[in-house]
Amino acid sequence: MTKYFKTNNVIVRRFEMKDVKQAYQNLSEENNVIDSDKDSGKLDNVKNESIKFKGIENTKVIIKSAINEFYTDEPIWAVEDKKNKNLVGGIRVSNYSPKNRMCNISWRMSYKYCNDKFMKEALIQIFKFLFTKKSIELVECSFFEQSQRNSLILEEIGMKKEAILRDRRINEKTNKKENFVIYSINKQEFFDLLSQNKNMKSKVCKYMRIKV
C-alpha cells in the first residue's frame, strides 16, 4: 500500500516508469529552458537535491530512483493534472533529520502550468503529510533566486523568508549574480494558517491509499 493525494486540480502520487516520456517532454532542461530575465520557464527551486531531467536516459534513471526511494524518508512525488492526467511536476523531500525533526523540500514544474494553482495545492498536501505522519516540525525550502514565482508560491502557502544570502552565484545563462534564499514554515504556523484560511483549508484533502 502507498499513499496518494487528490485536490481539485492535481493528484500527488508515486512516479511510475510510464512517466518517463512525459517527464522528459514536460520537465527536462532540453525542452523547457528557464529564462529568468523574462521571469518565465518552468519553476524549479534549484538546490543540489532538486529534480534534474537531462536526456531520456537520465530521466529513466531518475524515475527508477524515485520509485525505489518512495518508501524512504526522502521520497520524490509526481504531480499529475487531475483533469487530463498529464505529468506537470515533481516534489522532492531531502535532508530529512529525525533528530531535528526537519526536512528540505524542492520541486520542478512544467512551464505550461507555472501560472496555475497546481504546485501550491500539491505542496499543501505534502506539508500536511509531513507534519502529521512523519513527525516533522519544520519544513525548509532554499533556492537560488531566479524569479519571483518561487517566492510567491511559498508565501501564498504560509512560508516565511528567513534569510537572503546575497550574490552567492553567477547565473551561467544571464551572467548576473543571484541570491540564495531560505524559506521555512513550522508545524504550528501551518495548522494555524489552515484554520484561518478557508481557501487553503479547502485544498487539503484526506490522504488516500491505493494498491501498488
N, C-alpha and C positions, 0 to 999 in steps of 0.2 A: 504494500500500500504506500502511496505517496500523496502529497498534498498539492492542490492547485487552488487558485483563487479566481473568482469571477467578479467583475464590476459591470457597470452599464456599458462600457466600451471595450474592455480588454479581458483576456484570460492570461493569468500568470502561471506558468507550468514548467515542467522539466523539458529541456531540449531533447529532441529526437533526431536520429540520423536523416530522416526525411526533410529536416530543416536546412540541410547543407546548401541546397541551391538558393533558397530564399535568403539565408544568412549572407551568402556571398553577394547576391544581387542587391540586397537592401542595406547591408551594414558594412560592406568592405571598403577599405581605403580606395581601391581602384574605381569603384562605382559611385562613391559619394564623398567628394573631397571637401574638407572643411575650408570655408572661406571666411576667416574672422573679420576681414575688412568690411565685408558686406553683411556680417552677422547672420550668415546662412550656413548651409551644410548640415550634416547630421549632428545631433547632440552627442557629445562624448566627454564626460568629465574625466580628463586624462590623468591617470596615475599609473604607476608600474603595474598595478593589478587590473587595469582596465581591459576591456574585451577588444582584441585586435584581430579582425578577419582580413588576412592579406593573402589572396590567392585561394583557389578552390581546395588545394591540398591542405593548406594551413587551416582553412575553415573546417575541414573534416577532422583534423587533429583537435582543434579547439572544442568542437561539439562532442567528440568522443570523451574528451577530458571532462566536459561539463556534465555528461551523463554519469560518468564514474564518480564525480565529486558531489553529485546532488544529495547524497545521503550523509555527507560530512557536515561539519560546522561552517564550511565556506562554500556554499552552493552557488551555481550560476543558473539564473532563471530566464526562461524565454518569455517574451511579452508578445502576445498574439492579438490582432484585431478580432474582436469577438464577432463582428458582422461578416467579414469576408475571409477570415482565417489566415490572413497574411501575417507573416512574422515581421514585427515592426521594431523590436528592440531586445536588449538583454540587460539583466541586472546581476551584478556580482557582489557577494559578501566576501570580505577579505580581512586580514589582520584581526581575526577573532581572538579575543583574550578572555577565557573563562575566569581568570584571576581578577581582572579589572572590570569584567562584565561589559565589555565594549567591543565594537567592530567598526570597520570601514565599509562603505558602500559605493559602488561605481556603476555606471551604465553606458550604454550606447543606443542611440535612437535613429531610426530612418529619417532622412531629410523630409520625406513626404508627410511625416507626422509630427514634425517639430513644433508646429503651432497648435497642436491639439492637446487634449487633456490626458492622453494615454499614459505617459510616463508618470504624471502626478498620481493618477489612480493606482498604477502598479506599485509605486513606491509606498503609498499609504498602506497597501496590503502587506508588503514586506515588513514595514516597520511594525505593524500590529503583530505579525507573526514573531518577529524577533523579540519584542517586548513581552509577549505573553507565553511563548512556547520555548524560548531559548535562554531565558534569564538574563537577557541583555538589559543594561541600564542606560547605555548611551550609544548613539549611532553617530559616526563622524563621516563627513564627505569632504575630500580635499582634492583640488584640481588646479591645473594651470588655467588661468582666466583667458578664454578665447572669445567669449561673447557674454552678453548679459543674460542669455536664456537659461544657462545653468543656474545662476543665482536666483532668477525669478522663480523657477520651478521649486528650488529648495525653500525659498522664503514663503511661497504660497502653501507649502505643506508644514510650515512652522519651524523650519531650521533657522538657527541664528548664526550670523557670521562672527566667528571668534577671532580670526586673525587674517591679515593680508601681509604676506611676505613679499616685499617689493622686488621687482626686476630679477626674478630667480632664474629666468632662461631667456634666450633669444629664439623667437619663433623662426624656424627654418624657411617657412613659406613667405612670411611677411617681413622678416629681418627686424622685427620690433621686439622690445623687451616685454615680458609677460610676468604678471604677479602670480604667486601661488596662494590660493585662497582656502581657508579652512572653515567649514560649517559643522554644526552639531545640533543634536536635539536629545534630551534625556526622556526617560520613560514618563515622568510626571508631567513634563511640558506637553508631550504628545497626547496623553489622555485628557489633560485639561483642555487642550485645543479641540479635541474631538467633542467634548461635552459642550463647548461653547459655540462651535462652528457647525451648523446644520449641514452646510454644503459638504464639508469634509466627512461628517458622520454618515451621510447618505452613500458615500463611496466605499465605506468599509463594510465588507460582506463577511459572513461567517465562512471560515475556510472549509473546504470540502475535501473528500477523499475519493480517489479513483484507483482501480487496479492497474498494475503495470505488468 
